[in-house]
Amino acid sequence: MQDNEILTRINDLVSEEHELRGKLASGEVTTDEENARVKELEVALDQCWDLLRQRRARRSVGEDPDSAAARPVSEVENYQQ
């Protein structure tokens, strides 16, 4: 996946999150449904941002950015910020 594809995916996920919050406000989804889906979106966003950072880091040191791969959720979600 190329950087522009990752960024498009990030934008799509953020848009879905905003739409979901609007649906919650209008009563189209329950709080439980919204919370569950937002958690899925957050995990997907974390993976996308991690992959993008990996690609940029590899590129900055002269390595092939295409050798970067999405890391498992268990790894990405346990990062310390």
C-alpha positions as CSV (number, residue, x, y, z in Angstrom):
1,M,0.0,0.0,0.0
2,Q,1.4,3.4,-1.0
3,D,1.5,6.5,1.2
4,N,-1.3,8.1,-0.7
5,E,-3.5,5.0,-0.3
6,I,-2.8,4.9,3.4
7,L,-3.7,8.6,3.7
8,T,-6.9,8.0,1.8
9,R,-7.8,5.1,4.1
10,I,-7.1,7.4,7.1
11,N,-9.4,10.1,5.7
12,D,-12.1,7.5,5.1
13,L,-11.9,6.2,8.6
14,V,-12.0,9.6,10.1
15,S,-15.0,10.5,7.9
16,E,-16.8,7.4,9.0
17,E,-16.1,8.3,12.7
18,H,-17.6,11.7,12.2
19,E,-20.7,10.3,10.4
20,L,-21.1,7.8,13.2
21,R,-21.1,10.5,15.9
22,G,-23.7,12.3,13.8
23,K,-25.9,9.2,13.7
24,L,-25.5,8.8,17.5
25,A,-26.7,12.4,18.0
26,S,-29.7,11.9,15.7
27,G,-30.6,8.6,17.4
28,E,-29.8,6.4,14.4
29,V,-27.4,4.2,16.4
30,T,-27.2,3.3,20.1
31,T,-24.3,4.4,22.3
32,D,-23.2,0.7,22.5
33,E,-23.2,0.5,18.7
34,E,-21.3,3.7,18.3
35,N,-18.7,2.8,21.0
36,A,-18.0,-0.6,19.4
37,R,-17.6,0.8,16.0
38,V,-15.5,3.8,17.2
39,K,-13.1,1.3,18.9
40,E,-12.8,-0.6,15.6
41,L,-12.1,2.6,13.8
42,E,-9.5,3.7,16.3
43,V,-7.7,0.4,16.0
44,A,-7.7,0.6,12.2
45,L,-6.4,4.2,12.4
46,D,-3.6,3.2,14.7
47,Q,-2.5,0.5,12.3
48,C,-2.6,3.0,9.3
49,W,-0.6,5.6,11.1
50,D,1.9,3.0,12.2
51,L,2.3,1.7,8.7
52,L,2.7,5.3,7.3
53,R,5.4,6.0,10.0
54,Q,7.2,2.8,9.1
55,R,7.2,3.7,5.4
56,R,8.5,7.2,6.1
57,A,11.2,5.9,8.4
58,R,12.4,3.4,5.9
59,R,12.4,6.0,3.2
60,S,14.4,8.4,5.3
61,V,17.2,5.9,5.8
62,G,17.3,4.8,2.2
63,E,15.4,1.6,2.6
64,D,12.5,0.4,0.5
65,P,9.2,1.7,2.0
66,D,7.3,-1.1,0.3
67,S,9.0,-3.6,2.7
68,A,7.0,-2.1,5.6
69,A,4.0,-4.1,6.7
70,A,1.0,-3.5,8.9
71,R,1.7,-4.7,12.4
72,P,-0.8,-6.8,14.4
73,V,-3.4,-5.0,16.5
74,S,-1.9,-6.5,19.7
75,E,1.4,-4.8,18.9
76,V,0.2,-1.5,17.7
77,E,-2.3,-1.1,20.6
78,N,0.3,-1.7,23.2
79,Y,2.6,1.2,22.2
80,Q,3.4,3.7,24.9
81,Q,2.7,7.3,23.9
